[in-house]
């Protein structure tokens, strides 16, 4: 029977703890920079805005300024929030909407134009229409690179529902439209042709649920306005490997528009 070497055990535990801490730090750094250069400045911007409001109220209580006059510029908060969203590809339509709405409210407070909250809905409808037009133009350009073939897929649900299981082993493009309806797609029996496939999703007052294999990575490039997008796949919730390696080369790129609807991607 061999003797118990407590020094070796202590060194082994020390190495395991060191490797785990190093891996966690690397994963957090990778996640921070993968969100984009502006992701780390959100707290600074919002914190600065809160400080400005606090200073304005303090000076008003001290009788140095009139908060009522300064408060006319509150729409600047909407403009700042919109500018932040403009730096994120998936939130640019929402950011543009906030910038335009904030600008209109600011002009109203300054007495230049007349604009009220009730007029936001027509503005939202106009923005939705412009998004659909832009998405249609972009989709028409993209379809030239992806001609109709067995490796492409189309699914449309208008005031109804669609459930489909895809088993193509050379999948590379899909066009999905859900208008006041729902679509469920299962890709567990499919494989991507090459390293990347594109799925164009247009959800207008509808919902789309997508199930992908564990070895697929999902990259969202869609535009969202008054809608929601959720990615609960293992590649999205799990931290990146500490050695910087890539677990999978199969990537599903999601494009299109979400208007008053929702898209959920999961395993």
Secondary structure, DSSP 8 states (H G I E B T S, - for coil): -----HHHHHHHHHHHHHHHHHHHHHHHHHHHHHT-TTGGGHHHHHHHHHHHHHHHHHHHHTTSS-HHHHGGGGHHHHHHHHHHHHTSGGGHHHHHHHHHHHHHHHHHHTTSS---GGGHHHHHHHHHHHHHHHHHHHHHHHHTTS-SSTTEEEEEEESSEEEEE---TTB-EEEEEEESSEEEEE-TT--BSSSEEEEEEEEES-EEEEE--TTEEEEE--EEES-EEEE--HHHHS---TT---S--EEEEEEEEEES-EEEEE-
